[in-house]
């Protein structure tokens, strides 16, 4: 996802391990980031525009979720999706920024990581 921050084009990304597609815009949109004023589309730049603070927050959150998805993909290869997703789905609800750490802790405990 192309993002204009302080006049400079940056990229937010989260690559789906299966499809290899950057799904950052989908994730941000699904969590209201494209409709609640965090981002606005700049037609001239053909990019979304946001403040440095918003960009850094999403960059960190997407990186945390990317790391989690990478671990999940590895665990699925080793243990199968049923076992891995049983653990993932056993974790309660958390804020978006806290969810990766909570799921990772549960995976670490379940699979001895």
ChimeraX commands (.cxc) that place a marker at each C-alpha (Angstrom):
marker #1 position 0.00,0.00,0.00 radius 0.5
marker #1 position 1.55,3.26,-1.13 radius 0.5
marker #1 position 1.46,5.92,1.59 radius 0.5
marker #1 position 2.44,9.57,1.38 radius 0.5
marker #1 position 4.05,10.67,4.64 radius 0.5
marker #1 position 5.60,14.13,4.97 radius 0.5
marker #1 position 5.86,14.42,1.20 radius 0.5
marker #1 position 7.61,11.07,0.78 radius 0.5
marker #1 position 6.14,7.84,-0.59 radius 0.5
marker #1 position 6.45,4.93,1.82 radius 0.5
marker #1 position 5.01,1.42,1.65 radius 0.5
marker #1 position 2.92,-0.44,4.18 radius 0.5
marker #1 position 2.80,-4.15,3.61 radius 0.5
marker #1 position 1.72,-7.43,5.00 radius 0.5
marker #1 position 2.28,-10.29,2.60 radius 0.5
marker #1 position -0.12,-13.22,2.77 radius 0.5
marker #1 position 2.09,-16.33,3.11 radius 0.5
marker #1 position -0.12,-18.36,0.77 radius 0.5
marker #1 position -0.94,-15.92,-2.02 radius 0.5
marker #1 position 2.13,-13.67,-1.65 radius 0.5
marker #1 position -0.22,-10.67,-2.08 radius 0.5
marker #1 position 0.18,-7.47,-0.08 radius 0.5
marker #1 position -3.00,-7.32,1.97 radius 0.5
marker #1 position -2.13,-4.23,4.07 radius 0.5
marker #1 position -4.89,-2.08,2.56 radius 0.5
marker #1 position -7.43,-4.82,3.23 radius 0.5
marker #1 position -6.39,-5.16,6.86 radius 0.5
marker #1 position -6.32,-1.42,7.42 radius 0.5
marker #1 position -9.69,-1.04,5.72 radius 0.5
marker #1 position -11.23,-3.93,7.67 radius 0.5
marker #1 position -10.24,-2.15,10.87 radius 0.5
marker #1 position -11.67,1.19,9.81 radius 0.5
marker #1 position -8.39,2.90,9.00 radius 0.5
marker #1 position -9.45,3.96,5.52 radius 0.5
marker #1 position -12.81,5.37,6.61 radius 0.5
marker #1 position -12.15,6.95,10.00 radius 0.5
marker #1 position -9.79,9.72,8.93 radius 0.5
marker #1 position -6.46,8.00,9.56 radius 0.5
marker #1 position -5.80,7.93,5.81 radius 0.5
marker #1 position -7.10,9.98,2.93 radius 0.5
marker #1 position -6.51,9.19,-0.71 radius 0.5
marker #1 position -4.28,11.67,-2.55 radius 0.5
marker #1 position -5.13,11.33,-6.24 radius 0.5
marker #1 position -2.18,13.44,-7.35 radius 0.5
marker #1 position 0.27,11.10,-5.60 radius 0.5
marker #1 position -1.82,7.97,-6.30 radius 0.5
marker #1 position -1.30,7.04,-2.66 radius 0.5
marker #1 position -2.97,7.21,0.70 radius 0.5
marker #1 position -1.79,10.06,2.90 radius 0.5
marker #1 position -1.40,10.03,6.67 radius 0.5
marker #1 position 0.56,11.50,9.54 radius 0.5
marker #1 position 3.93,10.05,10.54 radius 0.5
marker #1 position 2.37,8.78,13.77 radius 0.5
marker #1 position -0.37,6.89,11.93 radius 0.5
marker #1 position 2.15,5.47,9.47 radius 0.5
marker #1 position 4.50,4.26,12.25 radius 0.5
marker #1 position 1.64,2.71,14.23 radius 0.5
marker #1 position 0.38,0.73,11.22 radius 0.5
marker #1 position 3.91,-0.20,10.17 radius 0.5
marker #1 position 4.54,-1.72,13.60 radius 0.5
marker #1 position 1.15,-3.46,13.82 radius 0.5
marker #1 position 1.47,-4.92,10.31 radius 0.5
marker #1 position 5.02,-6.11,11.05 radius 0.5
marker #1 position 3.83,-7.83,14.24 radius 0.5
marker #1 position 0.99,-9.52,12.36 radius 0.5
marker #1 position 3.36,-10.49,9.53 radius 0.5
marker #1 position 5.73,-12.17,12.00 radius 0.5
marker #1 position 2.79,-14.04,13.53 radius 0.5
marker #1 position 1.49,-15.18,10.13 radius 0.5
marker #1 position 4.96,-16.43,9.22 radius 0.5
marker #1 position 5.13,-18.49,12.44 radius 0.5
marker #1 position 1.63,-19.84,11.85 radius 0.5
marker #1 position 2.57,-20.91,8.31 radius 0.5
marker #1 position 5.65,-22.75,9.62 radius 0.5
marker #1 position 3.68,-24.45,12.38 radius 0.5
marker #1 position 0.99,-25.56,9.93 radius 0.5
marker #1 position 3.62,-27.28,7.81 radius 0.5
marker #1 position 4.92,-29.12,10.87 radius 0.5
marker #1 position 1.72,-29.80,12.85 radius 0.5
marker #1 position -1.19,-29.31,10.46 radius 0.5
marker #1 position -3.72,-26.53,10.27 radius 0.5
marker #1 position -6.29,-28.12,12.60 radius 0.5
marker #1 position -3.89,-28.19,15.55 radius 0.5
marker #1 position -2.47,-24.73,14.90 radius 0.5
marker #1 position -5.80,-23.00,14.35 radius 0.5
marker #1 position -7.28,-24.70,17.42 radius 0.5
marker #1 position -4.67,-22.83,19.45 radius 0.5
marker #1 position -5.10,-19.58,17.50 radius 0.5
marker #1 position -8.88,-19.65,17.96 radius 0.5
marker #1 position -8.57,-20.41,21.67 radius 0.5
marker #1 position -7.06,-16.98,22.31 radius 0.5
marker #1 position -9.57,-14.40,23.47 radius 0.5
marker #1 position -10.27,-11.01,21.97 radius 0.5
marker #1 position -7.50,-8.43,22.06 radius 0.5
marker #1 position -6.93,-5.04,20.51 radius 0.5
marker #1 position -5.37,-5.28,17.07 radius 0.5
marker #1 position -1.95,-4.18,18.31 radius 0.5
marker #1 position -1.97,-6.71,21.19 radius 0.5
marker #1 position -3.35,-9.70,19.31 radius 0.5
marker #1 position -0.09,-11.01,17.78 radius 0.5
marker #1 position 1.68,-11.19,21.15 radius 0.5
marker #1 position -1.25,-13.00,22.77 radius 0.5
marker #1 position -1.53,-15.55,19.97 radius 0.5
marker #1 position 2.23,-16.03,19.81 radius 0.5
marker #1 position 2.33,-16.72,23.57 radius 0.5
marker #1 position -0.37,-19.37,23.18 radius 0.5
marker #1 position 1.47,-20.95,20.22 radius 0.5
marker #1 position 4.75,-20.92,22.13 radius 0.5
marker #1 position 3.12,-22.70,25.06 radius 0.5
marker #1 position 1.25,-25.23,22.92 radius 0.5
marker #1 position 4.13,-26.13,20.63 radius 0.5
marker #1 position 7.08,-25.57,22.97 radius 0.5
marker #1 position 8.61,-22.76,20.99 radius 0.5
marker link #1:1,2 radius 0.2
marker link #1:2,3 radius 0.2
marker link #1:3,4 radius 0.2
marker link #1:4,5 radius 0.2
marker link #1:5,6 radius 0.2
marker link #1:6,7 radius 0.2
marker link #1:7,8 radius 0.2
marker link #1:8,9 radius 0.2
marker link #1:9,10 radius 0.2
marker link #1:10,11 radius 0.2
marker link #1:11,12 radius 0.2
marker link #1:12,13 radius 0.2
marker link #1:13,14 radius 0.2
marker link #1:14,15 radius 0.2
marker link #1:15,16 radius 0.2
marker link #1:16,17 radius 0.2
marker link #1:17,18 radius 0.2
marker link #1:18,19 radius 0.2
marker link #1:19,20 radius 0.2
marker link #1:20,21 radius 0.2
marker link #1:21,22 radius 0.2
marker link #1:22,23 radius 0.2
marker link #1:23,24 radius 0.2
marker link #1:24,25 radius 0.2
marker link #1:25,26 radius 0.2
marker link #1:26,27 radius 0.2
marker link #1:27,28 radius 0.2
marker link #1:28,29 radius 0.2
marker link #1:29,30 radius 0.2
marker link #1:30,31 radius 0.2
marker link #1:31,32 radius 0.2
marker link #1:32,33 radius 0.2
marker link #1:33,34 radius 0.2
marker link #1:34,35 radius 0.2
marker link #1:35,36 radius 0.2
marker link #1:36,37 radius 0.2
marker link #1:37,38 radius 0.2
marker link #1:38,39 radius 0.2
marker link #1:39,40 radius 0.2
marker link #1:40,41 radius 0.2
marker link #1:41,42 radius 0.2
marker link #1:42,43 radius 0.2
marker link #1:43,44 radius 0.2
marker link #1:44,45 radius 0.2
marker link #1:45,46 radius 0.2
marker link #1:46,47 radius 0.2
marker link #1:47,48 radius 0.2
marker link #1:48,49 radius 0.2
marker link #1:49,50 radius 0.2
marker link #1:50,51 radius 0.2
marker link #1:51,52 radius 0.2
marker link #1:52,53 radius 0.2
marker link #1:53,54 radius 0.2
marker link #1:54,55 radius 0.2
marker link #1:55,56 radius 0.2
marker link #1:56,57 radius 0.2
marker link #1:57,58 radius 0.2
marker link #1:58,59 radius 0.2
marker link #1:59,60 radius 0.2
marker link #1:60,61 radius 0.2
marker link #1:61,62 radius 0.2
marker link #1:62,63 radius 0.2
marker link #1:63,64 radius 0.2
marker link #1:64,65 radius 0.2
marker link #1:65,66 radius 0.2
marker link #1:66,67 radius 0.2
marker link #1:67,68 radius 0.2
marker link #1:68,69 radius 0.2
marker link #1:69,70 radius 0.2
marker link #1:70,71 radius 0.2
marker link #1:71,72 radius 0.2
marker link #1:72,73 radius 0.2
marker link #1:73,74 radius 0.2
marker link #1:74,75 radius 0.2
marker link #1:75,76 radius 0.2
marker link #1:76,77 radius 0.2
marker link #1:77,78 radius 0.2
marker link #1:78,79 radius 0.2
marker link #1:79,80 radius 0.2
marker link #1:80,81 radius 0.2
marker link #1:81,82 radius 0.2
marker link #1:82,83 radius 0.2
marker link #1:83,84 radius 0.2
marker link #1:84,85 radius 0.2
marker link #1:85,86 radius 0.2
marker link #1:86,87 radius 0.2
marker link #1:87,88 radius 0.2
marker link #1:88,89 radius 0.2
marker link #1:89,90 radius 0.2
marker link #1:90,91 radius 0.2
marker link #1:91,92 radius 0.2
marker link #1:92,93 radius 0.2
marker link #1:93,94 radius 0.2
marker link #1:94,95 radius 0.2
marker link #1:95,96 radius 0.2
marker link #1:96,97 radius 0.2
marker link #1:97,98 radius 0.2
marker link #1:98,99 radius 0.2
marker link #1:99,100 radius 0.2
marker link #1:100,101 radius 0.2
marker link #1:101,102 radius 0.2
marker link #1:102,103 radius 0.2
marker link #1:103,104 radius 0.2
marker link #1:104,105 radius 0.2
marker link #1:105,106 radius 0.2
marker link #1:106,107 radius 0.2
marker link #1:107,108 radius 0.2
marker link #1:108,109 radius 0.2
marker link #1:109,110 radius 0.2
marker link #1:110,111 radius 0.2
marker link #1:111,112 radius 0.2
marker link #1:112,113 radius 0.2
view
